[in-house]
Amino acid sequence: SPTLDEAEALARVEALGVRPPFILQVGTVEPRKGIENLVAALPRVRRELPDLTLVLAGPIGWGQVAGLREAGVIALGHVDDAALEGLYREATLATVASRSEGFGLPALEAMAHGTPLIASNATSLPEVVADAGVLVPPDHPAAWSRAILDLARDESARAEFAARGRARAATFTWAASGAAHRRAYEQAADRPGPRRRRRS
């Protein structure tokens, strides 16, 4: 649940040197996060929506993501929890452009904050997001441009995905996780094991 009111959220964001409207990508800045595809998508986005910027919140990991400064990307590095909440609250939309994710916590965080989400249709993300966000191939900058432009321009779609995201995020509780693990163990226990060969 939100801990900042609207004025506080905006103040936290402006203190970082960020002004809406912006796209938010949260997580370590490294190649597997697919950030270069967002950077490649930006020129078309900025031609049609010149005020919309890309903001990266997260530490620099291994490898280099080229062209951030030239593309006008704002790379904040690590931010504290209050600043991160402000960013989620004020973002026009959030992206999770990863090629691979073990789970996809930034997608869940965005949905929990009611931030409209565009995510890769790769690895665990479709299972986490389901129908609560727009799913895009990770290595297809043109598809990212189209998805960003479509969602940024459509206020009713953003409101719909915000509502779906909150509802989806609410299903990810410790109780639900425990119940899912129990079902998995029960199903595994009911399966016949591999037959052993008898030694002659």
C-alpha angles and dihedrals in degrees: 000000000000117000096183127064120225095268092048092048092052091046091053090051095046090049086063091055093254126128127186138283098065144137114235125213114180125194143061112325102238138123099268090060090070093228092146088065090057090048089051090049094051102079093063091042092050092047090059100030104025095176094056111100134183117240121194118201115188142069124289109259130186123315128024131276103207128214100024097132093041090052092051093246116161109222108192101176117210115356129189123251096261092050090047091052089051091051093050091047096049100038118110087217140339128232133205102189097171125148089205135017131172089212113334106239095175089059090053091046092051092050092047090054092048093245111153107246138214112186139172117265088227135116114327098350100088089053092050097043101035108165094337094093145020114274119211134177107263100229099044111095093180090057090050090051092052094045093048093047093046094049096040090054097045112074094177092053090050091052090049094050091045090056093044091047094054091048092047094048091051089064091062100084131141089247092054091046091051092048091050091051091049091051090049092051092047092050091048091050091052094053118094111246125234114289114249120227116238115237113237 
